[in-house]
Amino acid sequence: MGVSGQDSPAKKILLSSVAAAAAESATFPIDAVKTRLQLHAQPLRARHVAAALLKDGAAYRGLSPAVLRHVIYTPLRILAYEHIRAGGPADSVLAKALSGGLSGVLAQVAASPADLVKVRMQAGGPAARYAGAVEALGKIAREEGVRGLWRGVLPNAQRAFLVNMGELACYDQAKRRVVDRGLCREGVLAHTLASFASGLCATALSCPADVVKTRMMNGAAGTEGGSWACLCRTVRSEGLRALWKGFLPTWARLGPWQFVFWVTYEQLRHAAGLSPF
């Protein structure tokens, strides 16, 4: 008999970290394009940004803090979600959505310093000269204080709430529906279909908060006064559509990210004798 997922948190931490590192590495250049698009007030074409990144050799700049972030972020949200879900109604979509959102907030607050470094390294400029994540964290703490490591944490947490409502709750619910209705059995096809649904849902929900948090973390002009003030200035000066800047590259990244992560993680769980997510 396989080991219950509830009985092996150490295995879940290890396996989710491996799956997240694989997904992050595979999709990181797309995330770099999305970040550059969100930081510019003037409309840019994704292909032009991608070409510039390739020319500068910056497509993977910031990968080390991105992987560090997910080693903290992903195991925390996975374990927290399953723990919260276990105490709620099994078939309640609302309970799953709240479980996903709360798990995401907890994990993102813990991982926010690494996310800050990733955004600054991707954005270019002086921050791009950081030798790595550890040096960057130390330098930011010295120059901006320890609190500076959590710059943008509020919009980051808001985004994490929305993202994980889409990622965790939608994946969970979509997979259950696909399997319970007999469309396919628990396996790679079910995981693929559910990951597609979760990526689209997470992108639609989180893009406005993602734009705000990216600008605040990079210290862009107009971010004084907090996340709400930044959101209002963005809408006034650039229009409502600006809140969905980078939507296509965000979805182009989240879709493959969800696929690589969930298929890898579910297969690793199965190989380790754990129950499906």
N, C-alpha and C positions, 0 to 999 in steps of 0.2 A: 504493500500500500504506500502511495506517495505521502510525503510529508506535507502537512497542511501549511498553506502560506502564512497563516496566523502564527504558526509555531517557529518560523525561521526568519525573524527580522534581519539577522546578520546576512543571510543569503540574499534577501531582497535588496539590502543596501549595496552589496557587491554587484549583483547582477544588473540592477537599475543604473548604477554608475557606469558600468561597462557599456550598456546599451545606449545611455545618454551621450557618452564620449564618442561612440561610433556615429550617432546621428548628428551631433554637433560638428564633427570633423567633416562629414560628408556634405553638409549644407552650409558651412560657414561663409563661403564667398557670396552666397545669395543674401545672407544676413548683412554682410558688409555693404552691399549695394543698397539694401533697404535703409540702413542707418544713414548713409550719405544723402539719400533722397529726402529723408525726414528732416535733416538739418538745414536744407536749403529752402529759403523763402520762395525763390523763383522755380517754376516747374523745370524739371530735368527729365531726360529720357533714361530709362534704366540701362539701355544698351550703351549709352555714352558713359554713364558712371562706371559700368562694368569694364569698359575698354580702358578708362583712366586708371582704375584699380590694377588691372593687369599690367598696364604700361609702367606703373610705379612699383610693381611687385608687392602690392599691399593687400592682395585678396585674402591672405591668411593672417594679416596683422591683427593681433588681439586674440588669437586662438587659445593661447595658454590660460588667460583669465576666463575665457568662455568655458573651457573644459573644467577649470576649477569651480566656476559657478555651478555647473551642472552636477559635479560630484557632491556639492552641498545641497543644491536646490532639489534635484530630482528624487533622490532617496527620501528626503524629508516629506515631500508632497505625496509621494506614492504611499509611504507608510502611514502618514496622517490621514489620507483619504480612506484607505482601507479600514483604519481604526474607527474613524467617524462613521463610515458607511455601515460597519458592523453593528452599531448601536441604533440605527435608524430603520425606518420601513424599507423592506427589501426592494419594493417596486416603485417607490416614490421618486419621481423625476425631480421634484423640488428639493427633497432631502439630498439627492445626489449632487444637484447643482450647488447647494450651500456647502456640502462637504468638500466639493472640488474647490470652491472659492476660498473657503477658510484655510484649507490645506495649502493653497497657493500663496496666500498672504504670509502664513507662518514661514514657509520655505524661502520666499523672496526676501523677507526682512533679514533672514540669516545670510543670504547669498548676495545681498545688494552691493557690498564693497567690490566683489569680483565683477559684477555687472557694470559698475561704474568704470572700472579700469578698461573693460572690454570696449565700452562705448567710446571712451576717449582715445584709445589706440586706433579704433576703426575710423574715427573722425579725421585723423591726421593732425598736422600741426605739431607743437612741441611735445604733446603727449605721445606721439608716435615714436619718440626716441626712447621711451621706456625700454629697458633691456628685457623685462619680463614682469609677470604679475606680482611677484614678491617685492621687487624694487619699486614698482609703481605704488603698491599699497603703503610701503614705508614712506615714500616721498610725499604722497598725498596727506598722510597722517601728520608728517612734520610741518608741511607748508599750510595746510588748511585745518589742522586739528583732527582728532579722532572722529568728531562729528561729521567732518568733511567726507569721510568714507561712506556716509549714508546720505550724501546729497542726492536728492531726487527720490528718496525712499518712498514718499507718499504716493506719487504717481506710479512708481514701480509696483507698490503693493496693490494699488487700484487695478493696474494692468494685470497683475498676477491673479487677482480675484476673478477677473473676466476671462483671462486665458484658460484658467484651470476649470472654470465652469464649462468651457468649450472642450478642452482637451480631455480631462478626466471624466467628467460627468457624461459628456456626449459620447466619448469612446465606450464607456461602460454601458450606457443605455443602448447605443446602436448595436453593439455586439450582442447584447442580450436579446434584442428584437430579432436580429438576423438569425441567431441560433434557435431561439424559442419558436419562431415561425417556420422553421424547417427550411429556410432558404439555403443554408449550408451548415455544416457541422463546425464545432470548435476547431479552429485550425488557421492556417495562413490566409485563406480566402476571407474568412470572417474577420480576422485581424486587419486585413488590408481594407476591406469595406468600411469598417468602423474607424480606422485611422483617417481615411479620406473625409468622412463626415466630421470628425473631431477637428481636423485642420481647418476646414472651411468655417465651422462654427466659431472656433477660437479666434480666427482672423477677423471676422465680422464684428465680434464683441470687443476685441481688445485694441484695434488699430488706433482709435482716438487717444486712449491712455498711453499707448506706445509712442505716439508722436510727441506728446507732452513730456513723458519721462526721458526720452532721448534728448530733447532740447534742454531740459533742466540739468541732466547729468553732464552734458557737454558745456554748460554755462553759456548757452546761446543768448544773444540780446533779446530782451523782452520776456525773460523768465523770472524777473524780480517779482516778489509778492506771492510766490507759491504756485501750485499746479493749476488752481482754478483761474488765477489771473493770467497765467500763460495760455490756458485754453481759450479764454475770452479774447486775448490779444490776437491769437492765431486766427480765430474766426473773423474778428473785425477786419484784420489787415489782409487776410488771404482767402476768406470765405469758408463756408462750412465744409466744403470738399477737402480742404487742407488737412482736416482731422483724419482723412483716410489716405494721406500721402504714403506711398510705398505699399499700398494694399496688395498689388499684384506680386511684387517680390516678397512681401511678407507671406502671402498665401503660397507662392512658389517655394518658399523655404519651409513653412509650417507643414505643408502637405507631405513633401519627402521626409521631413524630420519626423513627423508622426509615423509614417510608414516604416522608416528604418528603426525608430525606437521601439514601437509596439511589436512589430514582427520579431525583432531581435530579442526583446525582453520576454515576450511570451514563450519563444522557443527556448531561451535560457532557463526560464522557470520550469518548463516541461522537462528539460534535460536534468535539472537539479532535483526533480521530484516534488516540486511545489505545485499547488493548484493554480489554474488560470487566474488572471487578474479579475 
